[in-house]
Amino acid sequence: MRLEVLGSGGAVTTPKPFCQCETCSAARAGGTVDSRLGPSVFIHGPDILIDTPEEIFVQLNRSQVQQVSACIYSHWHPDHTAGKRVFEMNKDWAGYPPQNKITKVILTERVAETFSTFLGLKSHFDFLVEEELVDLTVVGNSEAFAIRDYSVEPIRLDQEYSFAFCISGVGKRVLIVMDELKSWIPSEVVRNTAFDLVYLPIGIVDVNPVTGKRNIHPKHSILDTEQTIAETLEYLKVLDGKKFILSHVEEPDGVGFDMGHLIGNYCSSVTGKNVVVAYDTYQCEI
């Protein structure tokens, strides 16, 4: 297996339009590794796409992805779903008779319920199914399913509309948490599992642990709903992984490529784990 980070940002991408801060200015000058598009990853081997942010067309065009066996969704938030139109790429616009491709999309029951409630997601997927561009399957909230020769197990998070995924195959095991880590208590099974790779959201960098700079006021309401980088460090200590990748880095965090490297080193030093901060196009063998 090989993990490719298509987008390492979050709801607020880097650079943010019209922003002239140091991080955004550096991203405009520095290119891909200093920029952060919306959250998405690809697992080569099973060829699984996880989440489709608005920028997924750009991400796939610059990636090493050759085919998508299946797409799975962690939750309904727009920074993870708004690029769903990407499946219209399956339409044969020129051939006759048309030979459309079909992408398998797999949702847990709870995610499917939220797709029926928010952002017109169900209606759009109904259209994609009717156009024979998507094959939509709904599985149980705790039901493991197979993609090629790999097993994918959904893991419900404390934010009950959101899921992590354990992907297993070829003697490897990966834990992918795209977002919504706040208040999650890993089960005993998860805590006792030795993962080859753990992918987590970095959390709000309210205080940069390297520079000591405060980015978010301590009374800001976002700290009530989003975990901080300090809380993420506690997950690093609890989970057993050969390597940890931190992603979902928001523009207000002020973390470009160089600072991400420094923060990864800091997290490694305080946890004793192998930790890196992701950037767009980052890849690693599992």
Stockholm file with secondary structure:
# STOCKHOLM 1.0

chainA/1-286         MRLEVLGSGGAVTTPKPFCQCETCSAARAGGTVDSRLGPSVFIHGPDILIDTPEEIFVQLNRSQVQQVSACIYSHWHPDHTAGKRVFEMNKDWAGYPPQNKITKVILTERVAETFSTFLGLKSHFDFLVEEELVDLTVVGNSEAFAIRDYSVEPIRLDQEYSFAFCISGVGKRVLIVMDELKSWIPSEVVRNTAFDLVYLPIGIVDVNPVTGKRNIHPKHSILDTEQTIAETLEYLKVLDGKKFILSHVEEPDGVGFDMGHLIGNYCSSVTGKNVVVAYDTYQCEI
#=GR chainA/1-286 SS CEEEEEECCCSSCBSCTTCCSHHHHHHHHHCGGGCBCSCEEEEETTTEEECCCTTHHHHHHHSCCCCCSEEECSCCCHHHHTTGGGGGGGSCSSCSSCCCCCEEEEEEHHHHHHHTTSTTHHHHHHHHHHTTSEEEEEECTTCCEEETTEEEEEEECSSTTCEEEEEEETTEEEEECCSCCTTCCCCHHHHTCEESEEEEECCBCSBCTTTCCBCSCTTCTHHHHSCBHHHHHHHHHHSEESCEEEECCCGGGCCCHHHHHHHHHHHHHHHSSCEEECCTTCEEEC
#=GC SS_cons         CEEEEEECCCSSCBSCTTCCSHHHHHHHHHCGGGCBCSCEEEEETTTEEECCCTTHHHHHHHSCCCCCSEEECSCCCHHHHTTGGGGGGGSCSSCSSCCCCCEEEEEEHHHHHHHTTSTTHHHHHHHHHHTTSEEEEEECTTCCEEETTEEEEEEECSSTTCEEEEEEETTEEEEECCSCCTTCCCCHHHHTCEESEEEEECCBCSBCTTTCCBCSCTTCTHHHHSCBHHHHHHHHHHSEESCEEEECCCGGGCCCHHHHHHHHHHHHHHHSSCEEECCTTCEEEC
//
